[in-house]
Amino acid sequence: MQHFRLSFFVTLICIILSYLWAGVYGVFITAILGVLEVSLSFDNAVVNASILKRMDDKWQQYFLTWGILVAVFGMRLLFPIVIVAVATGISFAGVTDMALNDTETYAQHLMASHIQIAAFGGMFLLMVFFSFIFDEGKDIHWLGYIEEKLASWGKLEAIEVIVALSLLLIVQGLLPENVRLEALVAGVFGVILFVVVDSLAALFEDGEEGDAVSGLVKKAGMMSFIYLEVLDASFSFDGVIGAFAITQDVVIIMLGLAMGAMFVRSLTVYLVRQGTLDEYIFLEHGAHYAIGILAVIMLISMTVHVSEVITGLAGALLIALSVYSSIQYKKDNETDSANKFKANTFK
């Protein structure tokens, strides 16, 4: 419970602010958005935990403090305003005023930017998925031969980039001609950002021993922190867009998503501290497959609307299946170990 104390405190603050802003109705909608954010981002928490466990205590703490400020105010409030400002040419102050006083127009402008947002976020998440599935260093494979074969393809140089860009070319070719270039550029930026952040993190982690080791460790922690924030941003895009289907009040949206984001972060730290990823060996696999599904859904949503319910259920189902497989795997291993022990004992 100690890992969630800050989350409950933030929830209390958000509930009070939502009541002061919009009364009981505001509290109700804020609670719904908070639950929605957690349900859609559980796979995000698992993947975050796989990265966070490689970071030292200081950067883990930064993730829970400064990281939550970036996630809530940066990605769920300021960044959508920046997107609308860039897309419309209206000043930042003008869009902020629009978001607070003309929410319908603001929502329309944000929805109009959905293709670029989906292309960028979808391609970044797709690269996250491919970097896992094409990892030749994996020795545990949830899907057996199929996953093992895909991992072997990781020997091909830049296979993730090749496959991701090929899919982007196919998808943008299905879009109306007037938005193809925008989708292509946004998607390519998503790929580039992943490659840059992931490469820099790997560079610092593999630094040579010597006097510069401490500096490299700090830089590695910083790059992992940036990677986590970008990953969270890619998840939040879909959540922010989906939130407007429930309410157009940006303050309530920010408060509701803030509650959810805080619990996701606490859950991430809990998974690390409890060693859950080691206990449930396929949980990380399930989370990455859920990310892959989310990435595909985001790309499909550029042409066809996909309900957030489908996104949430698909992710939850994959996570549940991975937990079940992990439990069975553990039981089978314990049985095999017991049988071997008996066989050796009575030889």
N, C-alpha and C positions, 0 to 999 in steps of 0.2 A: 504493500500500500504506500510505502514511503516514496516510491518512484512517481506516484500520481498525486502527491500532495499539492504540488504547484499547479497541476492541471485542474484540480478541484477549486483551487483559489482563483485561477483565471476564469473558470466557469462561473463562479459566484459573481465576479466583477462584471463579466459579460451579461449575465442575467439581469443584474441591477441596472446596467447601462441601457440594455434593451427595453427594460420596463420604463425607465425615465424617458426614453426616446419615443416609444410607440405603445406603451401600456402592456396589458396582458397579451394582446395579439402579437406584439413584438417579441415577448418572451417565448411564446408558442413557436413562432417561425424560427427564432434563433435556435431553439432546441432541435427542431427538425433539421436545420442546416448542419448543426453540429454532429448529429447522428449520421447524416448523409456523408459528411466529410470523412468520418472515421470508417464507415463501411466501405467507401470507395478507395480509401488510402491504406488499408491494412497491409496489402502487398507492398506498398511503399515503405511501411515501417520495417518489414522483414528485410527488404533489400538494403534499406538504410542501416539496419543493424549489422549486416554482413560487412559493411564498409566501416561503420563506427567502431566495431570491435578491434580494428587495426589502428585506431587513433589513441593517443594518450589521454589521460584523465582531463587535462586542461582543455583540449579541443572537444572532448565529449561535453564538457561543461559549457563551452562556447556554443555548441550546437543547441543546448537547451535554453540558453539565455539570449545571446545576440542572434542566434539562428531563428528563434521564434519571432523576434522583432522583424527580421528580414522577411520571414514567411508570412506574417500577418499583415504588417503595414506595407512591406515592399511588394510582395507578389500578389496579395489578395486585395489591395486597395490602390497603391500608387501605380503599379505596373499596368493594370487595365486602363487607368487614366492616361498613361503614357502612350499606350497602343492607340487609343481613340484620338489623342492629340496628333500623333504622327500620321494616322490614316486620314484625318479630316483637315489637318492644317490649322486647327484651332489651338490657341495657346493653352498651356498647362492650367493656368488659372481659370481660363474660360471653361475647360472641360471639367475641372473640379467643381465650379459653380453649377454646371449642367448636371453633374452627378448628384449633387445635393438638392437642387431645386427643379430640375427637369429630368427626372429619372427615366421617363419613357423614351425621350430622345437619346439619352445616354445609352440606354439598353439597346436601342436600334443601331447606334453606331458601333457598339461593341459586338453585336451579333453580325454586323456587316464585315467585321474583321475576323470572323470565325475561320475562314479558309486558311489565312496566313497563320493564325494561332494553332490550328489543328495540324498544319503541315510542319511547323517548327517543333511543336511538342511531340507530335507523332513520330517524327524522324529521330528526335533525341531518344525517346523511349525505345524505339526500335533498335537503335544502336546499343542501348543498355542490354536489351534482350539478346541481340546477336553476339555481343561480347561475352556473354555467359554461355550461350549454346554452342558457340564455335571455339570455346576454350579447350585446347588440347591437353591442358594440364589437369583437367577434372578426372578423378579416378572413381567417382561415384556417379552412376547414371540412373536417373529415375525411370526413363523409358527404355532401359536396356539397350539392345543393339542399335535401335534407331538413333538414340541420343549419343551413343558411343561413336556411331558413324558420322554424325554431324560434328561432333567434337574433333574428329580426325581431319575434317576440312579446315580446321583452324591452322593447319600447316601452310595453307595457301596465304600468301602475303595479302593483307588488307581485304580478306574475304568479306568482313562485316560491311565495309564501305561499299564494296562492289555490289553486294546483294541489296543493301539499303537504297543506294542510288538507282539501281535498276527498278526496284519497286516504285520509287518516287517518280521515275519517268513514265511508268505505266499508269500510275494513279493520276498524275497531272494531265495525261493525255485524254482522260475521261471527263475532265472538267470543261466548262464553257471556255471558249477561246480567250475571252477578255480577262480571265483570272488565272490562266495557266502560268504565266511568267511569275506572278506574285507568289503562287503556291510553290513553284520550283525554287525560287530564290529563298523563301522562308524555310523550305525543307533542307536545302543545301546548307543554310546557316545552322540548322539544328545538328546536322552531321558534323560540320566543322567545329562547332562548339564542343561537342562530345569528344572528338579526336584531340582537340587542343587540351582540354582539362584532363582527360584520361592519360594523355601522353606525358604531360607535365607531372602529374601525380606519380606515374611509373618512374619517371626520370629521377625524381627526388628520393623515392623509396629505394632505388637501386644505386644510390650514390656510393662512392668509394669510402673506405674507412679512413679515419684520420681526424684532424682538427676540425674539419668542416662537417663532421657527422651530425652534431647537434643542430647546426643551421639547416642541414638537409632534412632532418626529422621535422623541424618546425615548418619548413616549406611544404613537406609532404602532408603534414597535418592541415596546413592552410588550403592546399589544393584539394584534399579530400573534403574539407569543409565546403569549399566552393562547389565541388561536384555534387555534394548532398543538397545544397541550396538550389542548384540548377535542376536537379532531379525532382525536388519538391515543387519547383516552379512548373515543370512540365506536367506534373499531376494536378497542380492547382488550376491550370488553364481550363481544363475540362470541368472542374468543380465550380469555378466562377461562372462560366457560361451556363452550366446547368442550374445554378442558384437563381438565375434570372427567370427561370421557368416557374419558380416558387414565389419570388418577390422581386420587385425592382428597387427596393430601398437599399442603397449601397451600404448604409451604416449597419443595418440588420444583417446584410450579407457578410460584411467584414466581421461582425461579432460572432455570428454563427460559425463561420469558417475558422475563426480564431480559436474557438472552443475545440473544434475538431482537430485542428492542426496541433494544438498543445497536447491533446491526448495521444495523437500519433507519435509525437516526439517522446512523450513519456513511455509509450509502449515500446518504442525503439530502444531506449535506454534499458527498460525492463528485460527485453529479449537478450541484450548484451550481458547484463549483470547476472541473469539467471542461467546463461549458457543454453538457452532454448534452441539455438541453431545447431548446437552440437548434439542435443538430445533428440531433436526431430530432424533427422539427417536430410530429408527431402523437402523440408519447409522452404529453404532458399530456392530450390528448383520450382516449387509451386508458385512462389512469389514472382519469379522471373517469367514464368509462362503467363501469369496473370498480367504482367507488364506488357508482354508481347501481344496479348489479346487486346489490352487497352490501346496500344499503339496502332494496331490494325483498325480498331473501332474509330479512333480519332481520324485516321486517313479515310475510312469509309464515310465518316460523317461530313466530309467535304462535299459529298454528292447526295447522301441520303441521311436523314435524321435518325439517330440511334438513341433509344431511351437510356437514361442513366440507370434504370432498373436492370437492364440487360448487362451493362458494364459491371455493376455491383455484384450481381448474381454470378456472373462468369468468374470474376475474381475470387469470390467467396467459395465457389465450388472447387476451384483449383487448389486453393489453400486447404480446404477440408480434405480433399483427396490426398494431398501431399502429407498432411498430418497422419491420416489413416495408413498410408504406405509406410511412413516412418515407424509407426507403432508395430506394424506387421514385420518390418525389417528387423526391428530390435528383438521381437519375440523369436523370429527365426534364428537370429544369431545366438540368442541365449540358449535356444534348444540345441543348436549345433555344438555350442561350447560344452553344454552339459553331456551330450552324447559322446563327444571326444574324451571328456574327463572320465566318464564311466568306462569307455573302451580301454583307455590307458591304465585305469586303476585295476581292472580285472584281467589284464593280459597274463 
